[in-house]
Amino acid sequence: MKRQRYPKTLKEQLVREVQEVGNAVPVAKRHGINLKTLYRWIHESKHKAWDVAADDAKKIAPYVPSPQEFRQIEKENDQLKKILGEKDLEIAILRDLVKKARPGSPTGLR
């Protein structure tokens, strides 16, 4: 099977697309490129200082939520902690019931 060569512009474009999407798998599938090949291009772009990829990487700023979004995230986090606590309590109660049902077994189950 003959080895396929890709132009540098295509490599740069796909590396940029992976950076935007945040996941290489859908980009590789969409363009029909082996995932290992795409990962190699990403690695090369970081370590061999491709001009375009390096410039784009500097432009990407970290996401900072607004105060309203931050409050909403905190509220959701508190709700999830409450649900987790309830589930932990439920599991502890069920384990106690199993131990009482089968007192001879170390785990309560056979």
N, C-alpha and C positions, 0 to 999 in steps of 0.2 A: 504494500500500500504506500502510495507516494505521500510524503510529508507536505502538509499545507503550510504556506507562509502567509502571515497576516501583515498588512501595512501598519506602520507605527501609529498613524492617525486613528485607525480602528482600535488599536490597543489602548490608546489614550482615551478615546471616547468611551470604551467599555469600562475602563478603570474609573472614569468620572461617574458613569452611570451607577457603578457599584457603590461609590461613595455617597451618591444621592439617595439610593434605595436603602443602603445599609445592609444588604444581603447579596451575596454573589450567586446563590443558587438560581433565583428566577432570571437573573441577567444571562447566566450561562445557558439556561434552557431556552430562553427567548431567542438567542442568537445562534444556538446550536454549536456551542463551543464547550470543549471539555472543561470541567470545573477545575481540575488541577492546572490546566493551562492558564485559566483566568487568575487563579491564585498566584501563579508564578509572575504574571504581569503585574499584579498588585504589589507583590514583594519587590519586583524590579523597580516599579515606579517610586517606592519609598526609599530604596537603598541606592539606586543609581541616579537619583535626582532628575527624573524626567521633568522638563521645564513646565509643561502645562499642568501636570498632576501636582507638582509641588506648589505652584501658584494657587491652584484651586483648593488645596488642603489648607493653605493659610487663610483663605477667605471664609471657610466654614467656622462659624462661631458656635460655642456651646449653647444649648437651649436653656433659657431662663424663663420660668413661668411668671406670669403677672401675679400681683398680690391676690386677685380674685381666684385665679387658677390654683394658686398655692393653698388658699383656704379650702377650696374644694377637694384638693388632693389630701390635705390633712384630715378633712371630715371623712373621706372615703377610707383612709388609713385607720382612723379610729373605729369605724364601723367594722372593718375587716378584723381588727384586733378583738373586738367584742365577740364576733362570730367565732373566731378561733378559740377564745376562752370558753365559750359555751360548748363547743365541740370537744375540747379537752375534758371538761367536766362530764359531759355525756359519756365519753369513753371510759373515764374512771369509774363512773357509776355502773356501767355495763360490765367492766372487769370484776368489780366487787360482786355483782350478781352471779357471774359465772363461777367465781371462787366459792360462793355459798352453795351453789347448785352441785358442785363436785369438789368437796373439801379434800379428798385424797390426792388429787392431781396437782402437781406443782403449778401448772398454768391454768388449771381448771378445765382444760379441754383434753379430749382423747380422740 
